[in-house]
Amino acid sequence: MTRRSIRLAAALGVAATLAGGSLAAASDLSSSSTAAKKPAAAKHVLLLSVDGLHQSDLAWYIARHPGSALARLVHGGVHYTNAHTTTPSDSFPGMTAQVTGGGPGTTGIYYDDVYNHALLPAGTTHCKGVKPGAEVDMTEDMDKNKASLDAGQGLKNLPGSILQMTGRPQSLLDPSKLPVDPTTCKPVFPHSYLQVNTVFNVVRDAGLRTAWSDKHIAYDILNGPSGNGIQDQFSPEINSDASGYPAGGDWTTDYKATEQYDNYKVKAVLNEIDGYDHSRTTKTGTPAVFGMNFQSVSTAQKLPTSDGLKGGYAAKGVPGPLLRKNLGFVNAEVGAIVREIKAKGLASSTDIILSAKHGQSPTDPKALTRIDDGPLLDGLNAAWKRKHAGAGDLVAHSADDDGMLLWLNDRSPEATSFAKRYLLAQNGQGNDIHGKAKAFTDGGLSKVYAGKEAAAYFGVKPGDARVPDLFGIAEYGVVYTGGQKKIAEHGGAHADDLNVPLVLSGAGIRAGVTRSGQVETAQIAPTILSLLCLNPRDLQAVQKDHTEVLPVR
């Protein structure tokens, strides 16, 4: 048996001998073994990203479920217990890091809804003389029909027919909702907005197949600047109307809806393992690089309650009833995926990487302080206008979850310093986990980087068209929201936002290895290429950021 077979057999709890050899001695697989064989080359790398999952959640679950699929995956490979995602800890910078090897300053991706001082507003058709400055909204708002699970493709009998959704969904983005390039006067698609190439580009250039499943059509961004890195992109719209559930809710407003939604993507992955495209209509062969994101854990962390189950955490780091259930759901789905890999004879040629785009904060319900950021920003604009007669709003755009990103209409040192001072001088009343009044100070912020400080924080030059003019790190427990529907968020820079799991299990990867040194999820990208015997330095971000392959011994 090859080391690759051993790892996935262990993940499946299989003790029987597989074709091609016999089970190696356990001592040969332990982290203390001095034997160091070079890992076998993988033919397939499966990347699974579980939005919101913390390393502490994974440790909690496998300690209580030692025979679970997640536990077998962890014990069958290398477990990196101190892995960090990007800052800001949002889905878009987090996911682009995993497939490019670069952080926000290199990829140019700071959040899913940002501002660019050089582009023109969406809908611009006559570009001469138009003042630059535009929102770049890479959410469901880019879809042709954001209310439909197929984003406007027009499939009948939804949601059951969703697997028939196109694998080339760029056509489902509405060009009139995209920012415009002032030079060409043409819309800028998400893939064109990414500043560097992705593993999908490198793998395709090597003549291998690629696939990915995610939650918005705007994950077209993972195609890379060429626009064709992913041959089979399955992206049902998660924020569409959830058919069969209470009116007005999307697929994240009820845990059963989110599980149903995630299961569509699992079925797509199972079809790809079987050698078909995601819809199971065309025989294509199993992709060299493929995978999906899960949303169920994130839903369980954010919702106060769902179908009678309390969401979030019962105490610091202790999952509550809804989160425990959805951790179990993800475990079962991962188990189904691993079983299918073995059933199709791919255990000896497949590596699995498990991680998360971001965590979620706070994991301590007592720490929650919900602050309405609307009055804060309105006050900032009003104060600026009082000081500057005839001036317009200072804030051009904001992205505030459990951190604060502001883009300003005036980018001068005076303006950025003014915004910083104003926000840090604000005190007021938010509300706690029970909806009761809770005081906050300093605008809910512990640290603010403004102007040149913000540019330096992200490693770009001052005046960069994409970088936020102000980046605020919130106090632990602060969530910027106008209501009481959320009990956690992401985007900030606390341990709860950043400390995500990272597991590498499969082909030639030694079992039972735990590495406690800090690693970054950006290291996933060069590691994928290394596992496929491709050159990690073919990734532009790897060259620029000097991103290393994950240590596997």
DRENGULO-726535 format. One record per residue (C-alpha): z, y, x; residue in three letters; residue number from 1. Coordinates in nm, 2 decimals. Layout:
BEGIN
Z|Y|X|ala|NUM
...
% end
This chain:
BEGIN
0.00|0.00|0.00|met|1
-0.09|0.34|0.13|thr|2
0.18|0.61|0.14|arg|3
-0.02|0.79|-0.14|arg|4
0.02|0.49|-0.36|ser|5
0.39|0.46|-0.29|ile|6
0.45|0.82|-0.40|arg|7
0.29|0.79|-0.74|leu|8
0.41|0.44|-0.79|ala|9
0.76|0.58|-0.73|ala|10
0.69|0.86|-0.98|ala|11
0.60|0.60|-1.23|leu|12
0.90|0.37|-1.15|gly|13
0.66|0.10|-1.05|val|14
0.81|-0.16|-0.81|ala|15
0.52|-0.41|-0.82|ala|16
0.27|-0.44|-0.54|thr|17
-0.04|-0.24|-0.59|leu|18
-0.39|-0.34|-0.46|ala|19
-0.45|-0.26|-0.10|gly|20
-0.11|-0.35|0.06|gly|21
0.26|-0.40|0.02|ser|22
0.54|-0.17|-0.05|leu|23
0.67|0.00|0.26|ala|24
1.04|-0.03|0.36|ala|25
1.26|0.24|0.21|ala|26
1.38|0.34|0.55|ser|27
1.02|0.42|0.65|asp|28
1.01|0.68|0.37|leu|29
1.34|0.86|0.41|ser|30
1.37|1.22|0.54|ser|31
1.57|1.10|0.84|ser|32
1.29|0.87|0.96|ser|33
1.15|0.97|1.30|thr|34
0.81|0.81|1.22|ala|35
0.56|1.09|1.15|ala|36
0.23|0.97|1.02|lys|37
-0.04|1.22|0.93|lys|38
-0.08|1.24|0.55|pro|39
-0.38|1.08|0.41|ala|40
-0.65|1.31|0.27|ala|41
-0.63|1.35|-0.10|ala|42
-0.94|1.33|-0.32|lys|43
-0.77|1.51|-0.61|his|44
-0.49|1.77|-0.63|val|45
-0.33|1.83|-0.96|leu|46
-0.14|2.16|-0.99|leu|47
0.12|2.19|-1.28|leu|48
0.28|2.53|-1.34|ser|49
0.57|2.55|-1.58|val|50
0.62|2.92|-1.68|asp|51
0.98|3.02|-1.66|gly|52
1.11|2.71|-1.49|leu|53
1.38|2.77|-1.23|his|54
1.47|2.55|-0.94|gln|55
1.82|2.54|-1.10|ser|56
1.67|2.41|-1.43|asp|57
1.49|2.13|-1.25|leu|58
1.80|2.03|-1.06|ala|59
2.01|2.04|-1.38|trp|60
1.76|1.82|-1.56|tyr|61
1.71|1.55|-1.30|ile|62
2.08|1.53|-1.23|ala|63
2.13|1.43|-1.60|arg|64
1.81|1.23|-1.63|his|65
1.78|1.04|-1.30|pro|66
1.52|0.80|-1.44|gly|67
1.30|1.08|-1.59|ser|68
0.94|1.15|-1.49|ala|69
1.05|1.48|-1.33|leu|70
1.31|1.30|-1.12|ala|71
1.07|1.03|-1.01|arg|72
0.82|1.31|-0.91|leu|73
1.09|1.49|-0.71|val|74
1.22|1.18|-0.54|his|75
0.87|1.06|-0.47|gly|76
0.78|1.35|-0.25|gly|77
0.89|1.67|-0.08|val|78
1.12|1.90|-0.28|his|79
1.14|2.26|-0.17|tyr|80
1.47|2.39|-0.31|thr|81
1.43|2.75|-0.20|asn|82
1.08|2.85|-0.32|ala|83
1.01|3.21|-0.42|his|84
0.73|3.34|-0.64|thr|85
0.58|3.69|-0.61|thr|86
0.74|4.03|-0.67|thr|87
0.66|4.14|-0.94|pro|88
0.73|3.80|-1.09|ser|89
0.47|3.81|-1.36|asp|90
0.22|3.54|-1.46|ser|91
-0.09|3.71|-1.31|phe|92
0.04|3.79|-0.96|pro|93
0.23|3.46|-0.96|gly|94
-0.07|3.25|-1.05|met|95
-0.32|3.43|-0.83|thr|96
-0.08|3.38|-0.54|ala|97
-0.08|3.01|-0.60|gln|98
-0.45|2.98|-0.58|val|99
-0.53|3.26|-0.32|thr|100
-0.24|3.25|-0.08|gly|101
-0.18|3.62|-0.12|gly|102
0.07|3.86|-0.27|gly|103
0.00|4.15|-0.50|pro|104
-0.09|4.40|-0.22|gly|105
-0.36|4.16|-0.10|thr|106
-0.49|4.02|-0.43|thr|107
-0.47|4.36|-0.60|gly|108
-0.30|4.19|-0.90|ile|109
0.04|4.34|-0.98|tyr|110
0.08|4.24|-1.35|tyr|111
-0.12|4.12|-1.65|asp|112
-0.15|4.48|-1.79|asp|113
-0.19|4.74|-1.52|val|114
-0.36|5.07|-1.44|tyr|115
-0.63|5.16|-1.19|asn|116
-0.68|5.52|-1.08|his|117
-1.04|5.46|-0.97|ala|118
-1.19|5.28|-1.27|leu|119
-1.31|5.44|-1.60|leu|120
-1.17|5.37|-1.94|pro|121
-1.29|5.07|-2.14|ala|122
-1.58|5.16|-2.37|gly|123
-1.73|5.42|-2.13|thr|124
-2.11|5.40|-2.15|thr|125
-2.21|5.73|-1.99|his|126
-2.01|5.75|-1.66|cys|127
-2.12|6.08|-1.51|lys|128
-1.84|6.33|-1.51|gly|129
-1.58|6.10|-1.67|val|130
-1.24|6.14|-1.51|lys|131
-1.13|5.81|-1.35|pro|132
-0.81|5.63|-1.45|gly|133
-0.81|5.32|-1.68|ala|134
-0.58|5.06|-1.81|glu|135
-0.67|4.70|-1.70|val|136
-0.53|4.48|-1.98|asp|137
-0.57|4.12|-1.88|met|138
-0.40|3.98|-2.20|thr|139
-0.53|3.86|-2.53|glu|140
-0.65|4.22|-2.59|asp|141
-0.96|4.14|-2.39|met|142
-1.07|3.86|-2.63|asp|143
-1.35|3.90|-2.88|lys|144
-1.11|3.78|-3.15|asn|145
-0.75|3.77|-3.03|lys|146
-0.63|3.64|-3.36|ala|147
-0.82|3.31|-3.32|ser|148
-0.71|3.02|-3.10|leu|149
-1.07|2.99|-2.97|asp|150
-1.07|3.37|-2.89|ala|151
-1.37|3.42|-3.11|gly|152
-1.60|3.13|-3.03|gln|153
-1.63|3.05|-3.40|gly|154
-1.52|2.68|-3.40|leu|155
-1.46|2.53|-3.73|lys|156
-1.16|2.33|-3.83|asn|157
-0.92|2.49|-3.59|leu|158
-0.67|2.42|-3.45|pro|159
-0.77|2.05|-3.44|gly|160
-1.11|2.12|-3.30|ser|161
-0.99|2.34|-3.01|ile|162
-1.08|2.08|-2.74|leu|163
-1.44|2.16|-2.82|gln|164
-1.38|2.51|-2.69|met|165
-1.63|2.62|-2.42|thr|166
-1.55|2.55|-2.05|gly|167
-1.72|2.88|-1.95|arg|168
-1.53|3.13|-2.17|pro|169
-1.64|3.45|-1.99|gln|170
-1.86|3.50|-2.29|ser|171
-1.55|3.53|-2.51|leu|172
-1.43|3.85|-2.33|leu|173
-1.53|4.16|-2.52|asp|174
-1.71|4.39|-2.27|pro|175
-1.62|4.70|-2.47|ser|176
-1.25|4.62|-2.39|lys|177
-1.30|4.60|-2.01|leu|178
-1.25|4.88|-1.77|pro|179
-1.57|5.03|-1.62|val|180
-1.69|5.06|-1.26|asp|181
-1.78|5.42|-1.20|pro|182
-2.05|5.32|-0.95|thr|183
-2.24|5.07|-1.16|thr|184
-2.12|5.20|-1.50|cys|185
-2.07|4.83|-1.60|lys|186
-1.76|4.65|-1.73|pro|187
-1.53|4.50|-1.47|val|188
-1.45|4.13|-1.56|phe|189
-1.12|3.98|-1.45|pro|190
-1.29|3.77|-1.18|his|191
-1.44|4.08|-1.03|ser|192
-1.11|4.26|-1.03|tyr|193
-0.95|4.00|-0.79|leu|194
-0.99|4.12|-0.43|gln|195
-1.00|3.78|-0.26|val|196
-1.14|3.43|-0.31|asn|197
-0.95|3.14|-0.45|thr|198
-0.91|2.77|-0.38|val|199
-1.16|2.70|-0.66|phe|200
-1.43|2.90|-0.47|asn|201
-1.36|2.71|-0.14|val|202
-1.36|2.37|-0.32|val|203
-1.68|2.44|-0.50|arg|204
-1.85|2.56|-0.18|asp|205
-1.76|2.22|-0.04|ala|206
-1.95|2.06|-0.33|gly|207
-1.64|1.94|-0.51|leu|208
-1.55|1.98|-0.88|arg|209
-1.29|2.22|-1.02|thr|210
-1.11|2.27|-1.35|ala|211
-0.82|2.47|-1.49|trp|212
-0.64|2.52|-1.82|ser|213
-0.44|2.83|-1.90|asp|214
-0.32|3.06|-2.18|lys|215
-0.57|3.35|-2.19|his|216
-0.95|3.39|-2.15|ile|217
-0.86|3.66|-1.89|ala|218
-0.76|3.37|-1.65|tyr|219
-1.13|3.41|-1.57|asp|220
-0.97|3.59|-1.28|ile|221
-0.91|3.26|-1.11|leu|222
-1.28|3.21|-1.08|asn|223
-1.26|3.46|-0.79|gly|224
-1.51|3.74|-0.71|pro|225
-1.81|3.50|-0.74|ser|226
-1.72|3.44|-1.10|gly|227
-1.80|3.07|-1.08|asn|228
-1.51|2.91|-0.90|gly|229
-1.39|2.71|-1.20|ile|230
-1.65|2.47|-1.35|gln|231
-1.43|2.38|-1.65|asp|232
-1.19|2.65|-1.77|gln|233
-1.01|2.56|-2.09|phe|234
-0.82|2.87|-2.22|ser|235
-0.71|2.85|-2.58|pro|236
-0.55|3.19|-2.67|glu|237
-0.17|3.15|-2.69|ile|238
-0.11|3.48|-2.86|asn|239
-0.35|3.41|-3.14|ser|240
-0.22|3.34|-3.50|asp|241
-0.04|3.00|-3.50|ala|242
-0.20|2.81|-3.79|ser|243
0.05|2.60|-3.98|gly|244
0.35|2.82|-3.89|tyr|245
0.50|3.13|-4.05|pro|246
0.25|3.41|-4.10|ala|247
0.24|3.68|-3.84|gly|248
0.36|3.45|-3.55|gly|249
0.17|3.34|-3.25|asp|250
0.20|3.01|-3.06|trp|251
0.51|3.14|-2.87|thr|252
0.72|3.24|-3.17|thr|253
0.82|2.89|-3.27|asp|254
0.90|2.61|-3.02|tyr|255
0.71|2.35|-3.22|lys|256
0.40|2.57|-3.21|ala|257
0.43|2.61|-2.83|thr|258
0.47|2.24|-2.78|glu|259
0.16|2.18|-3.00|gln|260
-0.03|2.44|-2.80|tyr|261
0.08|2.29|-2.46|asp|262
-0.02|1.95|-2.58|asn|263
-0.38|2.07|-2.62|tyr|264
-0.39|2.15|-2.25|lys|265
-0.23|1.82|-2.16|val|266
-0.51|1.64|-2.36|lys|267
-0.76|1.84|-2.16|ala|268
-0.60|1.73|-1.83|val|269
-0.59|1.37|-1.95|leu|270
-0.96|1.38|-2.03|asn|271
-1.03|1.52|-1.68|glu|272
-0.82|1.25|-1.52|ile|273
-1.04|1.00|-1.71|asp|274
-1.35|1.16|-1.55|gly|275
-1.47|1.38|-1.84|tyr|276
-1.48|1.75|-1.90|asp|277
-1.18|1.89|-2.09|his|278
-1.36|1.82|-2.43|ser|279
-1.43|1.46|-2.34|arg|280
-1.80|1.50|-2.42|thr|281
-1.95|1.50|-2.07|thr|282
-1.89|1.25|-1.79|lys|283
-1.83|1.47|-1.48|thr|284
-1.59|1.28|-1.26|gly|285
-1.23|1.37|-1.19|thr|286
-1.20|1.72|-1.04|pro|287
-1.09|1.77|-0.68|ala|288
-0.87|2.05|-0.79|val|289
-0.74|2.09|-1.15|phe|290
-0.43|2.15|-1.36|gly|291
-0.26|2.36|-1.62|met|292
0.03|2.58|-1.71|asn|293
0.31|2.49|-1.96|phe|294
0.45|2.76|-2.18|gln|295
0.73|2.56|-2.37|ser|296
1.01|2.63|-2.13|val|297
0.94|3.01|-2.13|ser|298
0.94|3.01|-2.51|thr|299
1.28|2.83|-2.51|ala|300
1.42|3.08|-2.26|gln|301
1.31|3.39|-2.45|lys|302
1.37|3.31|-2.82|leu|303
1.73|3.37|-2.95|pro|304
1.67|3.08|-3.19|thr|305
1.39|2.86|-3.32|ser|306
1.41|2.61|-3.61|asp|307
1.79|2.62|-3.59|gly|308
1.82|2.56|-3.22|leu|309
1.97|2.83|-3.00|lys|310
1.75|2.95|-2.72|gly|311
1.83|3.05|-2.37|gly|312
2.14|2.94|-2.17|tyr|313
2.47|2.83|-2.31|ala|314
2.64|2.97|-1.99|ala|315
2.53|3.08|-1.65|lys|316
2.25|2.83|-1.55|gly|317
2.34|2.59|-1.83|val|318
2.04|2.53|-2.06|pro|319
2.12|2.57|-2.43|gly|320
1.99|2.33|-2.70|pro|321
1.64|2.46|-2.74|leu|322
1.58|2.48|-2.36|leu|323
1.71|2.13|-2.31|arg|324
1.47|2.01|-2.58|lys|325
1.17|2.18|-2.42|asn|326
1.26|2.06|-2.07|leu|327
1.25|1.71|-2.22|gly|328
0.91|1.79|-2.38|phe|329
0.77|1.90|-2.04|val|330
0.92|1.59|-1.88|asn|331
0.75|1.36|-2.14|ala|332
0.41|1.54|-2.09|glu|333
0.43|1.51|-1.71|val|334
0.51|1.15|-1.75|gly|335
0.20|1.10|-1.97|ala|336
-0.01|1.27|-1.70|ile|337
0.13|1.06|-1.42|val|338
0.08|0.73|-1.62|arg|339
-0.28|0.82|-1.68|glu|340
-0.34|0.88|-1.31|ile|341
-0.21|0.53|-1.24|lys|342
-0.40|0.37|-1.53|ala|343
-0.73|0.51|-1.40|lys|344
-0.67|0.38|-1.04|gly|345
-0.62|0.73|-0.90|leu|346
-0.26|0.69|-0.77|ala|347
-0.38|0.63|-0.42|ser|348
-0.60|0.94|-0.41|ser|349
-0.41|1.21|-0.60|thr|350
-0.14|1.46|-0.50|asp|351
0.06|1.65|-0.76|ile|352
0.21|2.00|-0.71|ile|353
0.47|2.12|-0.95|leu|354
0.59|2.48|-0.96|ser|355
0.61|2.79|-1.18|ala|356
0.43|3.13|-1.19|lys|357
0.77|3.30|-1.24|his|358
1.13|3.24|-1.35|gly|359
1.31|3.42|-1.63|gln|360
1.61|3.65|-1.62|ser|361
1.90|3.65|-1.70|pro|362
2.02|3.29|-1.70|thr|363
2.37|3.42|-1.78|asp|364
2.38|3.52|-2.14|pro|365
2.68|3.74|-2.08|lys|366
2.48|3.96|-1.85|ala|367
2.20|4.05|-2.10|leu|368
2.16|4.42|-2.16|thr|369
1.86|4.51|-2.38|arg|370
1.73|4.86|-2.32|ile|371
1.46|5.04|-2.52|asp|372
1.23|5.18|-2.25|asp|373
1.04|5.39|-2.50|gly|374
1.30|5.67|-2.51|pro|375
1.34|5.66|-2.13|leu|376
0.97|5.72|-2.08|leu|377
0.94|5.98|-2.36|asp|378
1.23|6.16|-2.20|gly|379
1.06|6.15|-1.86|leu|380
0.74|6.29|-2.00|asn|381
0.93|6.57|-2.19|ala|382
1.13|6.67|-1.88|ala|383
0.81|6.69|-1.67|trp|384
0.64|6.91|-1.93|lys|385
0.94|7.14|-1.95|arg|386
0.92|7.20|-1.58|lys|387
0.54|7.23|-1.57|his|388
0.40|7.45|-1.85|ala|389
0.08|7.31|-1.98|gly|390
0.11|6.98|-1.82|ala|391
0.04|6.65|-2.00|gly|392
0.24|6.33|-1.99|asp|393
0.34|6.23|-1.65|leu|394
0.33|5.85|-1.72|val|395
-0.02|5.72|-1.75|ala|396
0.08|5.35|-1.80|his|397
0.39|5.13|-1.78|ser|398
0.47|4.76|-1.76|ala|399
0.84|4.71|-1.82|asp|400
1.00|4.37|-1.88|asp|401
1.30|4.30|-1.65|asp|402
1.15|4.54|-1.39|gly|403
0.97|4.87|-1.42|met|404
0.62|4.95|-1.31|leu|405
0.49|5.30|-1.37|leu|406
0.15|5.46|-1.29|trp|407
0.15|5.84|-1.31|leu|408
-0.11|6.09|-1.39|asn|409
0.02|6.31|-1.11|asp|410
0.06|6.10|-0.79|arg|411
0.20|6.38|-0.57|ser|412
0.52|6.34|-0.38|pro|413
0.68|6.59|-0.61|glu|414
0.59|6.39|-0.92|ala|415
0.69|6.05|-0.79|thr|416
1.02|6.19|-0.66|ser|417
1.08|6.36|-1.00|phe|418
1.02|6.03|-1.19|ala|419
1.26|5.85|-0.96|lys|420
1.54|6.11|-0.99|arg|421
1.50|6.13|-1.36|tyr|422
1.52|5.76|-1.43|leu|423
1.82|5.71|-1.21|leu|424
2.01|5.99|-1.39|ala|425
1.98|5.83|-1.73|gln|426
2.28|5.67|-1.90|asn|427
2.28|5.54|-2.26|gly|428
2.35|5.25|-2.50|gln|429
2.16|4.92|-2.51|gly|430
2.27|4.60|-2.68|asn|431
2.41|4.27|-2.56|asp|432
2.33|3.91|-2.64|ile|433
2.50|3.95|-2.98|his|434
2.32|4.28|-3.06|gly|435
2.64|4.48|-3.00|lys|436
2.62|4.82|-2.82|ala|437
2.64|4.79|-2.44|lys|438
2.64|5.09|-2.21|ala|439
2.39|5.12|-1.92|phe|440
2.36|5.36|-1.63|thr|441
2.09|5.47|-1.39|asp|442
1.82|5.39|-1.64|gly|443
1.92|5.02|-1.60|gly|444
1.78|5.03|-1.25|leu|445
1.94|4.92|-0.92|ser|446
1.67|5.03|-0.69|lys|447
1.36|5.24|-0.73|val|448
1.06|5.27|-0.49|tyr|449
0.84|5.57|-0.56|ala|450
0.52|5.71|-0.41|gly|451
0.49|5.61|-0.04|lys|452
0.79|5.38|-0.08|glu|453
0.62|5.18|-0.35|ala|454
0.30|5.15|-0.14|ala|455
0.50|5.04|0.16|ala|456
0.69|4.79|-0.05|tyr|457
0.36|4.62|-0.14|phe|458
0.20|4.66|0.20|gly|459
-0.08|4.90|0.09|val|460
-0.18|5.25|0.19|lys|461
-0.04|5.54|-0.01|pro|462
-0.29|5.65|-0.27|gly|463
-0.42|5.29|-0.32|asp|464
-0.59|5.30|-0.67|ala|465
-0.40|4.99|-0.79|arg|466
-0.05|5.01|-0.66|val|467
0.22|5.13|-0.91|pro|468
0.35|5.48|-0.83|asp|469
0.70|5.37|-0.91|leu|470
0.85|5.02|-0.89|phe|471
1.20|4.98|-1.03|gly|472
1.42|4.68|-0.98|ile|473
1.64|4.64|-1.28|ala|474
2.01|4.57|-1.28|glu|475
2.08|4.20|-1.33|tyr|476
2.06|4.12|-1.70|gly|477
1.85|4.42|-1.80|val|478
1.56|4.35|-2.03|val|479
1.34|4.64|-2.14|tyr|480
1.27|4.58|-2.51|thr|481
1.28|4.78|-2.82|gly|482
1.43|4.51|-3.04|gly|483
1.65|4.21|-3.03|gln|484
1.39|3.93|-3.03|lys|485
1.41|3.86|-2.66|lys|486
1.70|3.73|-2.46|ile|487
1.52|3.70|-2.13|ala|488
1.21|3.83|-1.95|glu|489
1.04|3.82|-1.61|his|490
0.86|4.06|-1.38|gly|491
1.16|4.17|-1.18|gly|492
1.30|4.07|-0.84|ala|493
1.63|3.89|-0.91|his|494
1.69|3.53|-0.80|ala|495
1.65|3.43|-1.17|asp|496
1.30|3.58|-1.16|asp|497
1.20|3.45|-0.82|leu|498
1.36|3.11|-0.75|asn|499
1.12|2.86|-0.89|val|500
1.07|2.49|-0.82|pro|501
0.82|2.35|-0.58|leu|502
0.75|1.98|-0.55|val|503
0.47|1.81|-0.36|leu|504
0.44|1.44|-0.45|ser|505
0.16|1.19|-0.40|gly|506
-0.08|1.08|-0.13|ala|507
0.06|1.03|0.21|gly|508
0.36|1.26|0.13|ile|509
0.69|1.11|0.25|arg|510
0.93|1.03|-0.03|ala|511
1.28|1.16|-0.07|gly|512
1.24|1.47|0.15|val|513
1.44|1.78|0.06|thr|514
1.36|2.11|0.24|arg|515
1.61|2.39|0.19|ser|516
1.43|2.66|0.40|gly|517
1.27|2.94|0.21|gln|518
0.90|2.90|0.13|val|519
0.67|3.10|-0.09|glu|520
0.45|2.98|-0.38|thr|521
0.16|3.15|-0.21|ala|522
0.17|2.86|0.04|gln|523
0.05|2.63|-0.24|ile|524
-0.31|2.76|-0.19|ala|525
-0.36|2.67|0.18|pro|526
-0.17|2.35|0.12|thr|527
-0.42|2.24|-0.15|ile|528
-0.71|2.29|0.09|leu|529
-0.52|2.11|0.37|ser|530
-0.46|1.81|0.14|leu|531
-0.83|1.80|0.07|leu|532
-0.92|1.82|0.44|cys|533
-1.07|2.17|0.39|leu|534
-1.00|2.47|0.60|asn|535
-0.71|2.69|0.47|pro|536
-0.85|2.98|0.66|arg|537
-1.15|2.99|0.43|asp|538
-0.91|3.17|0.20|leu|539
-0.94|3.55|0.26|gln|540
-0.57|3.61|0.17|ala|541
-0.45|3.34|0.40|val|542
-0.62|3.52|0.69|gln|543
-0.48|3.86|0.59|lys|544
-0.13|3.76|0.50|asp|545
-0.11|3.48|0.76|his|546
0.00|3.24|0.49|thr|547
0.11|2.90|0.62|glu|548
0.06|2.55|0.48|val|549
0.37|2.41|0.34|leu|550
0.57|2.18|0.58|pro|551
0.55|1.83|0.45|val|552
0.77|1.64|0.70|arg|553
% end
